[in-house]
Amino acid sequence: MSFAIVTDTSANLPSSYLSRYSLTVIPFSFRINGSEHTDLDAEDFDAAGFFSAMRSGVKVETSQIPPQTYSEYFESLLRSGQDVLHISMSSGISGSYNSSEIAARELREAYPERKLICIDTLSASLGEGLLVLRACELREEGKSIEEVAEFVLRERARMCQIFTVDDLKYLRATGRLSGVATVVGTMLSIKPVLKGNELGQIVLAGKVRGRRQVIEDLAVRYDKEVRSPETQTVGVAHCDCRSDADLLIQHLYQKNPPKDVLLVEYEPVTGSHIGPGSLALFFLSDDSVRSR
């Protein structure tokens, strides 16, 4: 293998992909009632039970990955003689990317003969994960670590992330959305449409009355923004609302069918920030999609 690709569990990739591409995955951690857990094994995650507990009022606490953890993972690979490309969750919603750079700066001095590149995807969940998968494919095609890094940096601007939530209180509680926007989602059954902006932050993109209507709105936005859908895998992630995810996928295939759809349940850390009932869509558009 020409170089190692490292990501974090926010990438939300099923275990089969992690094994197929020999990915190194650094886990986020979370705490429930004082007990600490990691979300490393998606196959064992009881999403229905987790989000049901959140609905009943159980609070989930999360923390960013510290520099020391990154250092341990990176150094193990560097010591074995591998260069490292780390593809990270958005710095717009987590401090973990900055932690990875702190670790990387020290290790670059300690291992000057090795290459260690950290990339901020400005994305989360499958917005991050789809970029990781493309990086793995390019590595298999024989691209260098520099070529793959440059590709991901270019492609991240094209990654459209749009989603809706059942209740904005979770984003408000973690400081990832302004209080003004929170008011929108609490009156008259108005459902928010949210997106990732050019800084990787979560911002309000619109509002729709009713759950079924907001799912249709996501599909309309996809039809408007998607580019060359026949060549790409589109990502759909949900927090214990599989029927809504299936309905959204049906809409995607009506006008601009993608090559494939990767459907996942949100992993617990990112899922805890957006809350049960959240539904997200990830696909490639053009370079200005994040700023529109």
Secondary structure, 3 states (H helix, E strand, C coil): CCCEEEEEHHHCCCHHHHHHCCCEEECCEEEECCEEEECCCHHHCCHHHHHHHHHCCCCEEEECCCHHHHHHHHHHHHHCCCCEEEEECCCCCCCHHHHHHHHHHHHHHHCCCCCEEEEECCCCCHHHHHHHHHHHHHHHCCCCHHHHHHHHHHHHHHEEEEEECCCCHHHHHCCCCCHHHHHHCCCCCEEEEEEECCCCCEEEEEEEECHHHHHHHHHHHHHHHCCCHHHCEEEEEECCCHHHHHHHHHHHHHHCCCCEEEEEECCHHHHHHHCCCCEEEEEECCCCHHHC
